[in-house]
């Protein structure tokens, strides 16, 4: 499970190919991913924005930016955790994602980026 810690915020990621929603013959490959955000710092933080760079196996890059995650802007107390699941479609059976969350430090009201480690998107059709 790829993991990265930035300024006391630990991000862990688990990705999974969703065969039941994919249509390889139509070049539609669907992946889900679970993100675990752990506040290991001494300060309350809030996730306010997300940024994703999604790359398929042909080198095509799609960028996604938006408020919060799945409609939420969670506040994490020291020692707190927020877990969520989302999904990503690709036109190829392989790819990867990486990005960051923009957070606010509750003690200073300053924003900072928490980086999400690169994680692989691999369909089970490529493993056969």
Order of alpha helices (4+ residues) and beta strands (2+ residues): beta-beta-beta-beta-beta-beta-beta-beta-beta
